[in-house]
């Protein structure tokens, strides 16, 4: 149940745009029961994208989600980078081309653009890695893509947050199925994280759960998140830690 995320865009590396996409994707994957093991950000460079995808695949996550770089401009090269990484060519998706054509015609009817013609830049968005399945973009022009390679489910999504979120919810998450997984937040009434640390280490080893901790409330509490298979396991974890003299309150 491991997952990785790659976000693409020079604007993310220069600080001109805050990468909110990776946070949203990670949250939704975590809610689905995946451990997001790594988040990588690369610029709009074919070789950098190719290398990042190859490295991610080599670590064998079950799911790899890539966001950004699917538009019509010269620096939108994510599809090519992914195709190179998995040894495929880009192939024209006729259905995608028709969808793009309809999208620009609709914009023209609404008076939002002057020319609905399918120029080369717009056609570029209809090329997907060979063997991939197009993912419908209900909020924009560029389709996403889904391909499996060496046991890794690879999803390629747009970078515009509105488009990415819609595609993630409608096209990606339903393909991942339902998993038994629970996460709950608590405030531990202890001010010294170093004193809590050995207790958490012992708990993690004993119950085989994942626990995140961070100071909260100006030093009054330590916030912890417990990730487990079900509420029963979380209950056992809390009772065990309370047995060490730590008091809890639920929520942050």
N, C-alpha and C positions, 0 to 999 in steps of 0.2 A: 504493500500500500504506500509506496514511495512515489513522490512527484517532484518535478522540477519546473521552474519557470524561467523563460528568457524574454526580456523586454528589449526592443530594438529602437534606437533613435539617437542621433547626435545631440538632440535637444535635452535628452536625459543625462548625458555625460557632461554637458556644459552647465547644467543647473538652470537652464532656461525653462524647463518643464519638470515639475515634481512627478515622480513615477508613482502615481496612485493606482495604476493598473495592477502591478504586481501585488500590492497589498490586498486589493479586492479579490484577485484570483486566489491568492493564498488563503484568505479567509473562507472563501466558498469551498475550496478543496479540503481544508481542515474540517469544515462542517460535514463534508462527505466522507470523512474517515481516512483521508490521506495525510501522511507526514510530508510536508514540503521540505525537502532536504536542502535545496539550494535555489537561490534566485540570482540570475546572471543578467547584467545589462551590457549590451554592446552597441556600437555606433552603426551608422548606415553604410556598412562596408561588407561586400560579399564574402570576403575571406574571413573576416571576423565572425560573421554569422555562421558560416560553414564550420569553422573551428569550434565555436561554442556549442553548436548542435551535435557535432561528432563527440565532443567531450561529454556532453550530457548523456548521449546514447550509451557511451562506454560504461557509465555508472549504472546502467540498467534500471532506470525508474520505470514504474508501470505507466506513468503518464508524463508527457512533456508538453507544456503549453507555451506557445511563442506568440508574442503580441507586438504589433507595430510593423511598419514598412510595407504596406500592401497597396499603397495609392498609385497614382499615375505618373508621378514625377521621377526624375533620374535617380534619386536617392532611395526610392522604394524598391529594395532589392531582396527582401526577405524570402520570397518564393524561390528565387534563384539560389540563394544561400542554402536553403533547406534542400533543394533538389540536388545541389552539388554534394552536400553532406551525406546523402543516402544513395548517391550514385544513379540518380534519375535525371531525365531531361524534362524541361518544361513542355507541356502540351496544351494546346488550345482547348478550352472547355466551351463547347458550342452553346450549351444551356446558360453558362455564365455570361457569355457574350450577349445573348438575347436579353438576359436580365439587366445587364449594364445598359444596353440600348434603351430598354424601357425606362430605366431609372432616369437617364438624361432627357428622354422625351417628356417625362412627367415634370421634371424641373423646368423644361422649356414651356410647357403648357401653363405652369404656375407663374411664368414670367421671371423666374429666378436666374436663368442663364439665357444668353442670346442665341447660342448655337448648339443643337442637340446631336450634331454629327459625331459618329464614332470615329474619332481620329486615332492615331497610333498610340497616343498616351493612354487613352481610355481602353483601347483594345488590350494593352499590356496587362491590365488587371485580370483578364480572362485566362491567363496562362498559369496553370497549376502544375506541381510536380506529377510526373507520370504515375498513374496508379492510385492517385489520391481521390478522395470524395469531396466535392464542393460543399461548403457550409453556407447556408443562406444568410445574407446580410439584410435585415429588415430596416436598418437605419442608414444605410449608405450604399455606395456603388460597389466597392471591392468585395468579392466573395472571400470566405476563409477556405481552409482545406483541412482534411483529416486523412492521415495515412498511418499505417502500422509498419514498423521497420524493426527487425530483430527483437520482436516482443514488446516494443515500446509504442504506445499510442501517442501519436504526435498530432497536436491541434495547432493550426496557424490562424491567428485572429487579428483583426484590425487594431490599430493603436488608439484611435479615437475612443475615449472612455464609453460614450453612449453606445457606439457600435459594438465595442468589445463586450460590454455587459450583456447586451441583448443576445449576442451570439453565444456567449458562455452559457447563459441561462437556457436558451432554446435548443442549441445544437450540441453543446459539449457535455454539460452535467447529466442530461438524460442518457447519454452513452456510457456513463460511468457506473450506473446502477446505484442501488442503495446499499449502504454498509452499516454495520452495527458499531456505533461510535458515539461517545459522549464527552463533552468538555464542560467543566464548571469552574467558576471563579470564586475565590474566597479571600478574605482578609485575615491574616494571622496576626494576633495581638502580640507582636514581638518587634522590638526596634532594631535588633542587631541581626543582619542577614547572615553574618558569619556563624552565629550560634544556631541558626535554623539550617544551615547548609548540611552538616553531617546527618541531621535527622531526615532531611529530604533524600540524601544519597542512600541512606539505609532503606527508606520507604520505596524508592524507585527499584532498588535491587530486590526487595522482598516481594513486591506486588507486580513487578514488570510493567509499570505504567510510565508515562512521561509527565514531568512536572516543570512548569516554568515559574520563576519567581522574580519579583522586582519590588523595590521600595515604593510605598504609597503613603499618602496622608502626612507629608512633612515629617517622616521618621516615626510616625505612630504605629504604622502597620507594615507588614510585608504582604504584597499581593501575590497570590499563587493561582495558577491555572492547572487543573488536573485533567489529563486526557486518559480515558480508559474505555473499555469495551461497553460498560453499562453502568447504571446508577448504583447497582449493588457493589461493584468494585470500588467506586468512588466513596461510598459510605464506609467501606472497610478501611480505605486509606485514611479518611478523616478521623475515624475512631482510633486508628493506630497512632496517628500524629498527636491527637489529643491526649492519648495515654502517656505521651512524653512531656505533658505539661503545657502544651500549646493550645490556646483558645482560638476558635474560628467564628467568623460571621460570613454568611454567604453573600456574594456579590462584591463589586468594587465601588 
